Amino acid sequence: MKILFIGPTGMLGKPVAKELIRQASDISLFGRDINKIQSLFPGAKTAQGDVFDKNSLVAAMRRIDALYCNLSVLQTSKEKDLQPEREGVDNIIAAARETGIRRIAYLSSLVHKYEGMNGFNWWAFQIKNTAVEKVKLSGIPYTIFYPSTFMDCYPFQMMRGNKVAALGSSVAPMWFIAAADYGKQVAASFRVLTDENREYNVQGPEPFTFEEGNKVFTDNYKRAKLKTMKAPMWIMKFLGLFIQKYNYAWHICEALNNYPEKFESENTWKELGRPATTLAAYARSL
C-alpha cells in the first residue's frame, strides 16, 4: 500500500513516520518545508505542498492508495484563522475523492470528547469534532485514532529547563501513551484493514493522574534533577485573556484535568498490538 503522510515533522508526526518507514511501507511525506522533512528523514520520499492548497494535495495523491493525516490546531491561532482541521480537511477530502484514495487514517484525540461536558465549550474541540464527522461522511473507508495523553508532552511541552510545569489537578487518571508505541499501532492498521471503517481509542499500559505521572517522570529522568512547578488554573485563564497561547493552554489543561477517562482500548490492543512503554521507561530513555 502506498501511503501519503500529511504532517510528519511535529512531536507526534516524527515517531509515527519513523515507524511506518521502518516497517518498509511505501511512504511519501507531505509538507511545506521539504528541507526539514529531508533532514529528519534522509532518503525518504517527499511531496511538497500545503493542506490549504488543494492542487498540491491532488498532485501528491496521484498513484497513492491511502492517507495518514496528522493535523492540529496551532496553539497561537484563533478560531477565524485558516485551520488545518477545518479548511485543510475539506481540501484533503476533496483531493482524496478526486484521486481515488482508498483509505483515510486520521489522528484525533480522546480528550476532545470532553466538549460539552460540565459546560465546557471550546471552538478548537468543535473543529476537531467536525473534522472527524467530515472524514466519516467522506464515503472513503476510514481509520480514526483517539489517543490519550502522550508521554512525549513531557519533554516537548511541559519541561522548562529543570522544571516540569503543571496546571491545576487532574480528577481522573490518564493512560499515558508513548508516540512510538502509537506509531506501531498506526503501521499495524495499514496491514490489517482493507475496506472496513474503524475507530480506535489509543491508551498506554498504565494510568496516572498528572500528579502521579509527574512524580514518575521526575523520579526516572536521568539527565538532570527535575522539580515540578505547579500553578493554579486561574493564572493561566487570566493570562489567556491577553495571550492566545495561554488561552489554549488553559482550555487544554481544563479538559485534560476533568475528562473522566476510563480504559477503552481492549479492541485496539487486540487488533493493533499492546503498547509496551511505561512512563518510567520513557523517562529513562530520554
C-alpha distance (Angstrom), angle and dihedral (degrees) to the residues before:
residue distance angle dihedral
M1 . . .
K2 3.80 . .
I3 3.81 110.6 .
L4 3.79 130.5 -165.6
F5 3.83 110.9 -151.9
I6 3.82 111.3 -153.2
G7 3.81 111.6 -160.8
P8 3.83 106.2 12.2
T9 3.81 102.4 158.0
G10 3.82 106.4 70.5
M11 3.80 134.8 86.0
L12 3.81 92.1 -78.0
G13 3.79 99.1 27.0
K14 3.80 96.7 61.4
P15 3.82 100.1 56.5
V16 3.80 92.7 43.5
A17 3.81 92.3 48.6
K18 3.80 90.7 48.3
E19 3.79 91.0 52.1
L20 3.80 93.7 48.1
I21 3.81 90.5 48.7
R22 3.82 91.5 45.7
Q23 3.78 91.2 54.1
A24 3.80 89.7 57.8
S25 3.78 95.5 -112.4
D26 3.80 117.1 158.4
I27 3.81 97.3 -109.0
S28 3.80 131.9 175.7
L29 3.80 115.9 -169.4
F30 3.81 115.2 -141.3
G31 3.80 125.2 -158.8
R32 3.79 147.7 115.5
D33 3.82 97.5 -102.1
I34 3.80 106.9 58.8
N35 3.81 92.3 172.8
K36 3.79 90.7 57.5
I37 3.79 92.1 47.4
Q38 3.80 92.1 49.4
S39 3.81 92.0 47.9
L40 3.82 90.8 52.5
F41 3.81 95.4 41.9
P42 3.82 109.9 27.7
G43 3.76 112.1 -157.9
A44 3.79 95.4 11.0
K45 3.79 121.7 135.8
T46 3.80 111.2 -103.2
A47 3.79 138.1 -166.6
Q48 3.79 120.7 -165.8
G49 3.77 119.1 -141.7
D50 3.77 148.9 100.3
V51 3.80 130.6 -106.7
F52 3.80 87.2 -131.2
D53 3.82 89.8 59.7
K54 3.80 109.2 71.0
N55 3.81 93.2 -171.9
S56 3.80 91.7 58.7
L57 3.81 89.4 50.3
V58 3.79 92.2 50.5
A59 3.81 90.9 49.8
A60 3.83 91.6 49.7
M61 3.81 93.4 47.1
R62 3.79 95.6 56.0
R63 3.83 109.4 119.0
I64 3.86 89.8 5.0
D65 3.82 122.7 129.6
A66 3.81 103.8 -166.0
L67 3.80 144.1 10.4
Y68 3.78 133.4 -137.4
C69 3.82 110.7 -162.3
N70 3.80 120.5 -159.8
L71 3.82 103.9 178.2
S72 3.78 133.4 151.7
V73 3.79 146.2 175.2
L74 3.79 108.3 -97.1
Q75 3.80 109.1 -120.4
T76 3.80 92.7 -131.4
S77 3.81 95.5 46.8
K78 3.79 129.4 103.1
E79 3.78 130.2 -137.5
K80 3.82 95.7 -101.9
D81 3.81 93.8 48.8
L82 3.79 118.4 101.6
Q83 3.81 105.1 -83.8
P84 3.84 126.2 -156.4
E85 3.81 89.6 -144.9
R86 3.80 92.6 51.5
E87 3.81 115.7 29.7
G88 3.80 89.8 15.9
V89 3.81 92.8 54.7
D90 3.80 90.5 48.2
N91 3.82 89.6 55.5
I92 3.80 93.5 44.2
I93 3.80 92.9 52.6
A94 3.81 92.9 45.1
A95 3.82 91.2 50.0
A96 3.81 91.6 44.8
R97 3.79 91.4 54.2
E98 3.79 91.7 47.1
T99 3.80 93.8 51.3
G100 3.81 99.1 39.6
I101 3.82 98.9 -112.8
R102 3.81 109.5 -173.0
R103 3.83 100.4 -155.5
I104 3.80 139.5 16.5
A105 3.81 117.5 -157.2
Y106 3.79 111.1 -166.3
L107 3.79 132.7 -169.0
S108 3.81 112.2 -140.7
S109 3.83 125.7 152.0
L110 3.78 139.8 -109.6
V111 3.80 96.0 -134.9
H112 3.81 93.5 57.3
K113 3.82 85.2 75.3
Y114 3.81 85.5 74.6
E115 3.82 87.4 79.2
G116 3.82 107.9 118.9
M117 3.82 95.4 16.4
N118 3.80 119.0 121.4
G119 3.81 90.2 -2.5
F120 3.81 92.1 -60.2
N121 3.80 113.0 152.8
W122 3.80 123.8 166.8
W123 3.77 129.4 166.4
A124 3.82 92.7 -138.4
F125 3.81 92.1 59.8
Q126 3.79 90.3 43.7
I127 3.81 88.5 56.3
K128 3.81 90.5 49.8
N129 3.82 91.9 49.2
T130 3.78 91.7 49.2
A131 3.81 91.8 47.6
V132 3.80 90.8 55.8
E133 3.79 90.8 49.8
K134 3.82 91.0 50.3
V135 3.79 90.8 52.9
K136 3.81 91.1 48.8
L137 3.80 92.0 49.6
S138 3.80 94.3 45.1
G139 3.79 93.6 94.1
I140 3.81 89.5 -126.7
P141 3.83 119.4 114.2
Y142 3.78 107.7 -100.7
T143 3.78 144.1 -162.7
I144 3.80 115.6 -160.3
F145 3.81 121.6 -169.7
Y146 3.81 122.8 -156.9
P147 3.83 107.2 -168.9
S148 3.76 126.6 -168.0
T149 3.82 120.1 -135.7
F150 3.79 112.6 -40.7
M151 3.80 119.1 -128.0
D152 3.79 85.9 -141.5
C153 3.81 89.3 72.6
Y154 3.81 87.9 77.9
P155 3.82 99.6 67.2
F156 3.81 95.9 26.5
Q157 3.80 102.3 43.2
M158 3.80 114.6 4.1
M159 3.81 103.8 45.3
R160 3.79 117.2 90.6
G161 3.78 106.4 -179.4
N162 3.79 105.4 -61.3
K163 3.80 93.8 -13.6
V164 3.79 133.5 85.6
A165 3.80 111.7 -142.8
A166 3.80 117.5 -137.3
L167 3.80 130.2 -178.9
G168 3.78 122.1 -158.2
S169 3.80 123.6 -38.3
S170 3.79 129.7 -67.7
V171 3.80 118.3 -126.8
A172 3.82 97.4 -159.7
P173 3.81 132.3 36.2
M174 3.80 120.0 -105.5
W175 3.80 124.5 -142.8
F176 3.81 97.3 -127.3
I177 3.82 112.7 -147.2
A178 3.83 128.9 -162.1
A179 3.80 112.6 -128.1
A180 3.81 90.1 -133.3
D181 3.82 90.7 57.7
Y182 3.78 89.5 47.9
G183 3.80 88.2 51.7
K184 3.81 89.7 57.3
Q185 3.80 89.5 53.5
V186 3.81 91.9 49.4
A187 3.80 90.1 51.1
A188 3.81 90.4 48.7
S189 3.80 91.2 51.7
F190 3.79 91.5 60.4
R191 3.81 89.5 52.4
V192 3.81 99.1 47.7
L193 3.82 104.7 34.9
T194 3.79 125.5 77.0
D195 3.81 118.9 164.2
E196 3.82 100.7 -23.9
N197 3.80 125.8 108.0
R198 3.80 118.3 -120.3
E199 3.80 137.6 -178.1
Y200 3.80 117.3 -166.4
N201 3.77 130.6 -167.7
V202 3.80 107.1 -146.6
Q203 3.80 116.9 -150.0
G204 3.79 135.7 156.4
P205 3.80 130.6 -121.7
E206 3.82 99.9 -89.2
P207 3.82 138.3 27.2
F208 3.81 129.0 -127.7
T209 3.75 137.1 168.9
F210 3.80 111.8 -125.5
E211 3.81 89.5 -101.2
E212 3.81 91.4 53.5
G213 3.78 92.3 41.8
N214 3.80 92.4 50.5
K215 3.80 90.6 54.1
V216 3.81 92.9 48.5
F217 3.80 91.1 48.7
T218 3.81 96.7 46.2
D219 3.83 92.6 44.3
N220 3.80 92.3 53.0
Y221 3.81 102.7 37.0
K222 3.81 106.1 106.9
R223 3.81 106.1 -173.2
A224 3.81 95.4 73.0
K225 3.78 142.1 -7.7
L226 3.79 106.3 -92.2
K227 3.77 130.9 -157.0
T228 3.79 129.0 -165.2
M229 3.79 116.3 -115.5
K230 3.81 106.9 -159.3
A231 3.80 125.9 -169.8
P232 3.81 131.2 -179.8
M233 3.78 117.1 -107.2
W234 3.80 94.4 -120.3
I235 3.81 91.6 67.7
M236 3.81 92.5 57.1
K237 3.80 90.8 42.7
F238 3.81 90.5 53.8
L239 3.81 93.6 46.4
G240 3.79 88.3 48.2
L241 3.79 89.3 66.3
F242 3.80 87.2 70.9
I243 3.83 106.9 23.7
Q244 3.81 121.0 49.5
K245 3.81 95.1 -151.7
Y246 3.81 90.4 58.1
N247 3.79 90.3 46.4
Y248 3.80 88.3 56.3
A249 3.82 91.9 46.9
W250 3.81 92.0 51.5
H251 3.80 93.4 50.2
I252 3.79 96.0 45.8
C253 3.82 93.0 46.4
E254 3.80 91.3 46.5
A255 3.81 88.6 55.7
L256 3.81 95.4 42.1
N257 3.80 92.2 48.6
N258 3.81 94.6 49.9
Y259 3.80 107.3 31.2
P260 3.83 107.3 114.6
E261 3.79 95.3 -133.5
K262 3.78 118.3 -172.9
F263 3.77 130.6 176.9
E264 3.81 109.4 -83.0
S265 3.80 104.5 151.2
E266 3.79 103.1 97.9
N267 3.80 92.6 112.9
T268 3.81 92.6 43.8
W269 3.80 91.0 54.8
K270 3.80 91.3 45.4
E271 3.81 95.1 50.9
L272 3.82 103.2 29.6
G273 3.81 105.6 24.2
R274 3.77 136.5 -92.7
P275 3.82 117.5 -82.1
A276 3.80 112.8 -119.9
T277 3.82 106.1 -170.6
T278 3.79 115.9 103.6
L279 3.79 121.2 -157.7
A280 3.82 90.4 -113.5
A281 3.80 91.7 52.0
Y282 3.80 91.0 47.2
A283 3.82 91.9 52.3
R284 3.82 91.4 48.8
S285 3.82 90.7 50.5
L286 3.81 94.5 60.6
